[in-house]
C-alpha cells in the first residue's frame, strides 16, 4: 500500500502516441466527453505542430543525401592511397612547368586528326595513339623570360596550305592511352590543389604553342617593383612588333602591318586561355587562342595577347588599362599607318568598352574591327556616344547569338535573335545571325564560332592582295 506522500506508479506506456495523449489530457482537461477531447487535441496539434518520433525519423530519412562514391586516382586501390598520391603529385609538379610537369603526371597533349585527315594522313592518325615529343619547352606563367623553342615541328596538319581547325590537340594519359574527358577527368586529376596545378601546366603548354606557332615573345609592361605585386604584368607580342622596339629601331615595313589583339575573360585563365576545363577535356584549339594566332600568322598579321588576370580578376580592368596605355604609348607615331583588330572575350569586352569611353577620335579610328565574344558589357552606352554609335549600328556590324532551343523557336514561330538584338542589353542592331549550339555541347561556343568570326575579321586584309 502506498503511503500518503507516495504517488501511484505511472501507467504503462506502450508507444509514443499514448504518451502524447496523456500530455494533451493534462493540458486541455476536457469535461464534456470525448468530442471535446478530440477537438482540442486537433487544435493543439495544429497550433504547435507536434510530430511523433516515428514521423520525425521518417522525415529525416527522406532528406539524408546519398553519399556519392568517391573517384579514386588511376592506380589507387584505397582512399588512403588516393589522398597520398594527390599530395605527392601536387608537391612534385609545384616547381615544374608546362610540358615537363605534365610528363611527371604521365599526361601529354597529342594531335588527334579529324576524320578527313585520318584517311589522308594515316601516320598522324597512328601518332594520336603514341607518345608525342613536340619540340617546345615550357616557361612558367610567372617567368620573366620569353619562351624559347628549339624546333620547327608543325603542331597542326596543313591541307592545301590552309590550317585545319578540326584537328585537335587532346590531353592523354600515357600509361592507359585514354584521352581525358569530362567523364574520366577525376581519374587523372583530382579536384582542389591538384586541379589548380594541372590547369596551370596546361596553360603554360598552350602558351608555348602560341609562342611557337605565332613567333611570339613575352613583353614586360610593368615590373614587380613598380606594381608591388608578386608577378610582372606581361603580354605576348609578335617578334618585331613596333610595341616591343625602341622608336629608333622600328622597322617601317613592320609598322604597316595590322595587329590582332586578343583579351581573355575573368577568373583564373591567363593570357590566351578561354576555358581551363575545356582545355583539359575538349582540346587546346577549342579553349585557347591558338586558332586565332594561326590565322593571324598565316595572313602576316601581328599578334598581341593580353594577360588581364595576372594580378587576379578583381584587378582585371586596372591591368587591362595599363596594357592598353602601354600599347598606345609605344604606337603613338604609327596609329595612322596600322589597324587594330580585337577579339575581346567575356569580361574583357566590358573592359574594352569602358576603356574606350574617354578616348580620343584618333584612338577610336585606329580600330578596324572588334569581336565581342560572350561579352559582359552593355552597348546601350553607344546611343549616348556620338562617335561610337555609328560603329555599333553600322551595316557591317555583325551580332551572333547562340541558342540551343531550336524546337521551341520553330514551334512558336518567333525570332530569339530579333528579341536579343532589340533587347535592353543590346539595343537595336541591323545585322545578326542565329547560331545553334545544340550540336556541340562538349565544346564551348567560343571554340566553335569564335574562329569563324575572327576569320571574317581578318579576311578583308587578305583579300586586298597585300600578302
Buried (B, 14 or more C-beta within 10 A) or exposed (E): EEEEEEEEEEEEEEEEEEEBBEEBEEEBEBEEEEEEBEEBBEEBEEEEEEEEEEEEEEEEEEEEEEEEEEBBBBEBEEEEEBBEBBEEBBEEBEEBBBBBBBBEBBBBBBBBBBEEBBEEBEEBBEBBEEEBEBEBBBBBBBBEEBBEBEEEEEBBBEBEEEBBBEBBBBBBBBEEEBBBBEEBBBBBBBEEBBBEBBBBBBBBBBBBBBBBBBBBBBBBBBEBEEBEBEBBBBBBBBBBBBBBBEEEEBEEEBBEBBBBBBBBBBBEBBBBBBBBEBBBBBBBBBBBBBBBBBBBBBBEBBBBBBBBBBBEBEBBBBBBBBBBEBBBEBBEEBBEBBBBBBBBBBBBBBBBBBBBEEBEEEBEEBBBBBBBBBBBBBBEBBEEBEEBBEBBBEEEBBBBBBBEEBEEBEEEEEBBBEEBBBEEEBBEBEEBEBBEBEEBEEBBBBBBBBBEBBBEBBEEBBEEEEE
